């Protein structure tokens, strides 16, 4: 670049039209801006991946916990039917209880369990997820709703029904 200047009486040069000092500042600002844009893009991208993975983990864990609850409900059903078949005449009503240790939280989130005559349904609110697992219990199952966590599946011989309660 050509220098346009004159020598003043004080020996100072005046550089008209010389903007080279600005290029360092502009380069620094552009580097910071590009870095900020890239960093925010990475943060947004990773946030979406984390939310997606959390949703997938919650749905998978709900299904696993639901299968555990169904398996124990069906076990209580088999035990209760066996107790009724082998009960001698005049003996007191059969009572069966199966304690199930389910986790209180799934992926750090609370959940609810609903049991009815056809299925066990588990739900979370954040993320909103539902897992419904049908069961094959032969005895009637009393409809109930409990919080996720340790439960008790009880057969009451006087009512002839399976009940699910919190422990």
C-alpha positions as CSV (number, residue, x, y, z in Angstrom):
1,X,0.0,0.0,0.0
2,X,1.3,3.4,-0.8
3,X,1.9,5.8,2.0
4,X,0.3,9.2,1.6
5,X,1.9,11.5,4.0
6,X,3.8,14.6,4.6
7,X,6.4,15.5,7.1
8,X,5.2,18.1,9.5
9,X,7.4,20.4,11.3
10,X,7.3,18.1,14.4
11,X,8.6,15.1,12.4
12,X,5.3,13.2,12.6
13,X,4.0,11.4,9.5
14,X,0.3,11.5,8.7
15,X,-1.0,8.4,7.0
16,X,-4.2,9.2,5.2
17,X,-6.1,6.2,4.0
18,X,-3.9,3.7,5.9
19,X,-6.3,1.2,7.6
20,X,-3.9,-1.6,8.4
21,X,-4.2,-1.3,12.2
22,X,-8.0,-2.0,11.9
23,X,-7.3,-5.4,10.3
24,X,-6.0,-6.9,13.5
25,X,-9.0,-5.8,15.5
26,X,-11.5,-6.8,12.8
27,X,-9.8,-10.3,12.6
28,X,-9.9,-10.7,16.3
29,X,-13.6,-9.8,16.4
30,X,-14.4,-12.1,13.5
31,X,-12.6,-14.9,15.1
32,X,-14.5,-14.5,18.3
33,X,-17.8,-14.2,16.4
34,X,-17.1,-17.4,14.4
35,X,-16.1,-19.2,17.6
36,X,-19.3,-18.1,19.3
37,X,-21.5,-19.3,16.4
38,X,-19.7,-22.7,16.3
39,X,-19.9,-23.1,20.0
40,X,-23.6,-22.3,20.1
41,X,-24.3,-24.7,17.2
42,X,-22.5,-27.5,19.1
43,X,-24.4,-26.8,22.3
44,X,-27.8,-26.8,20.4
45,X,-26.9,-29.9,18.5
46,X,-25.7,-31.8,21.6
47,X,-28.8,-30.6,23.5
48,X,-31.1,-32.3,20.9
49,X,-29.1,-35.5,21.0
50,X,-29.2,-35.6,24.9
51,X,-33.0,-35.0,24.8
52,X,-33.4,-37.8,22.2
53,X,-31.3,-40.2,24.1
54,X,-33.1,-39.5,27.4
55,X,-36.4,-40.1,25.7
56,X,-35.2,-43.4,24.3
57,X,-33.7,-44.5,27.7
58,X,-37.0,-43.6,29.5
59,X,-39.1,-45.6,27.1
60,X,-36.8,-48.6,27.2
61,X,-36.6,-48.6,31.0
62,X,-40.4,-48.2,31.3
63,X,-40.8,-51.3,29.1
64,X,-38.3,-53.3,31.3
65,X,-39.9,-52.3,34.6
66,X,-43.3,-53.0,33.1
67,X,-42.2,-56.5,32.1
68,X,-40.9,-57.1,35.6
69,X,-44.2,-55.9,37.1
70,X,-46.2,-58.2,34.7
71,X,-44.0,-61.2,35.4
72,X,-44.5,-60.8,39.2
73,X,-48.3,-60.2,38.7
74,X,-48.5,-63.5,36.7
75,X,-46.4,-65.3,39.4
76,X,-48.8,-64.1,42.1
77,X,-51.7,-65.3,39.9
78,X,-50.1,-68.8,39.6
79,X,-49.3,-68.9,43.4
80,X,-52.9,-67.9,44.3
81,X,-54.5,-70.4,41.9
82,X,-52.2,-73.2,43.3
83,X,-53.1,-72.1,46.9
84,X,-56.8,-72.3,46.1
85,X,-56.5,-75.7,44.4
86,X,-54.6,-77.3,47.2
87,X,-56.7,-75.7,50.0
88,X,-58.6,-78.4,52.0
89,X,-62.3,-78.0,52.5
90,X,-63.0,-75.8,55.6
91,X,-59.6,-74.2,55.6
92,X,-59.3,-70.5,55.9
93,X,-59.1,-68.4,52.7
94,X,-55.9,-68.4,50.9
95,X,-53.7,-65.3,51.0
96,X,-50.7,-64.7,48.8
97,X,-48.4,-61.7,48.7
98,X,-45.5,-61.0,46.3
99,X,-43.2,-58.0,47.1
100,X,-41.6,-56.5,44.1
101,X,-38.7,-54.0,44.3
102,X,-39.1,-51.7,41.4
103,X,-37.0,-48.6,41.1
104,X,-38.5,-45.3,42.4
105,X,-37.3,-43.4,39.4
106,X,-36.5,-44.1,35.8
107,X,-33.7,-42.1,34.2
108,X,-34.0,-39.7,37.2
109,X,-37.7,-39.2,36.6
110,X,-40.7,-40.4,38.7
111,X,-43.3,-42.6,37.1
112,X,-46.7,-44.0,37.8
113,X,-48.1,-47.6,37.4
114,X,-51.7,-48.4,36.5
115,X,-52.9,-51.9,36.7
116,X,-56.2,-53.3,35.4
117,X,-57.7,-56.5,34.2
118,X,-55.8,-56.5,30.9
119,X,-52.5,-54.7,31.2
120,X,-49.9,-52.9,33.4
121,X,-49.3,-49.3,32.2
122,X,-46.3,-47.2,33.2
123,X,-46.2,-43.4,32.6
124,X,-43.8,-40.5,33.0
125,X,-44.5,-36.8,32.4
126,X,-41.1,-35.5,31.4
127,X,-40.6,-36.7,28.8
128,X,-44.1,-37.9,28.2
129,X,-43.8,-41.6,27.7
130,X,-46.2,-44.6,28.1
131,X,-45.5,-48.3,28.2
132,X,-48.4,-50.7,28.2
133,X,-47.7,-54.4,28.8
134,X,-50.6,-56.9,28.6
135,X,-50.7,-59.6,31.3
136,X,-52.1,-63.1,31.3
137,X,-53.4,-63.3,34.8
138,X,-56.4,-65.7,35.1
139,X,-57.7,-64.3,38.3
140,X,-59.5,-60.9,38.2
141,X,-57.2,-58.0,38.9
142,X,-58.5,-55.0,40.8
143,X,-57.8,-51.7,39.0
144,X,-55.3,-49.5,40.9
145,X,-52.8,-46.7,40.4
146,X,-49.6,-46.5,42.4
147,X,-46.4,-44.5,42.3
148,X,-43.4,-46.1,40.8
149,X,-41.2,-47.9,43.4
150,X,-41.6,-51.0,45.6
151,X,-45.0,-52.6,45.2
152,X,-46.9,-55.5,46.8
153,X,-49.1,-57.8,44.7
154,X,-51.6,-59.5,47.0
155,X,-54.3,-62.1,46.5
156,X,-57.1,-62.0,49.0
157,X,-58.9,-65.3,49.1
158,X,-62.1,-63.8,50.4
159,X,-62.5,-61.5,47.4
160,X,-60.8,-63.7,44.9
161,X,-58.9,-60.8,43.4
162,X,-55.3,-59.7,42.9
163,X,-54.5,-56.2,44.2
164,X,-51.5,-54.0,43.6
165,X,-50.5,-51.6,46.4
166,X,-47.5,-49.5,47.3
167,X,-45.1,-50.8,50.0
